[in-house]
């Protein structure tokens, strides 16, 4: 085989190895960093929603707000109405379960029961 041909095969082999190395490093380093950023955003959202009722922009009395946590953040009790509240930050959107709950409330499919515990 010609020495020139061996040289090009060697160079192509090095390039392929380099590209494979970059792909492996990307999978081991860059993808976990993206996942970590997403989990940090979720953590930031959870912390922020704990303080949201106490923010100046919150339109209701924070003392009348009760946290639920999941599937909605809480309930605001006013003298003339009860409000289901979901806090979102950074352009967050309702998930499917929250959309269903919102639709049930809008369709007035909300009930009250008193569950009596007998001894």
N, C-alpha and C positions, 0 to 999 in steps of 0.2 A: 504494500500500500504506500502511496506517496506521502511524504512527510508533511506536505502542505495540507492534505486531506486529514491526517491525524491531528494536526494543529486545529483545524476548524471543528472537528468532532470534539476535541478537548474544550474549546471555547464554548461551543453549544452546550456541552455537558455542564460546564461551570454556570452558564446562564440559567439553565433549567434547575440546577441545584439551588442557585440563589433565589429564584422565584418560588421554589417550593419552601425554602427557608423563610422567606417573607410571609408566605401563606400560613405556615405553622405558627410563626410569631404573632401574626395578626389574630389567629384563633385563640392563642393562649393568653395574649395580653389585651388587645383592643376590645374584643367582645366582652370579656369580664368587666372591663372598665365601663362599657356602655350599660351593662346590667347593674353595676354598682351605682352609676348615675341615676338610673331609673329608680332603684330602691331608695336612694337618698331623696329623690323627688317625692316618693310616696311618704317617707318619714317626715319630710318638711310639711307635706299636706296634712298629715295627721296631727302634727304639733300645732300648725296654724289653726286648724279647725277647733282646737281646744280653747284658743284665745279669741276666736271670731266673735262670739256673743259680747265680748267686752271691748271690742273695737269701737271707735267713735262712729264709724259709718253704719254699724249695725242698727237697724231701724226700730228695734224693740227693747224692752227692759230686760237686761241680761239676768236679773234675779228670777224672772219667770220662765227661763229656758231650762230644759232638762235634757241632758245628753242621753242618747240611746247607744250610739256608736255604729251599729250595723242593723239593718241595711241602710238606714238613714242616720244622719248625725244627731238629730234631736227633735224635740217638740217645744214650740213656743206657746205658752198659755197666756192668752189675753183675756180681758173681761168679756169680750163679745165674740171671740173666736179662738180656735185652736189651729196652729200652723205647723205643718211638717216642714222641717228645715234640713237642707243638704248644703253644706259648704263646699265650694269648689274654688281652687286656685290655679293659676297658670293655665287657663283655658281648659280645665278639666271638664269632662262630660259625664252625664249620668250613665251608669251601667244598665244593662238590660233589666235587672231586678228593680232598680230604682225607677226606671221608666214605667214598669208595670205598676208600682206603688203609686206613682204620680197619677197615672191614668185612673186607677181605682178611686183615688181621692177626688179627682176632677169629675168622675162619673157618679160621685156621691155614694160609693159603695163602702161606706165606713159605718161600723156598728159599735154599740156599747154593750158589754155584758158585765154582770156582777156575778162572780163565781164564789159561791158560798162553801166554805170548808166546814164539814161536819165532823165532829169528834166521835 
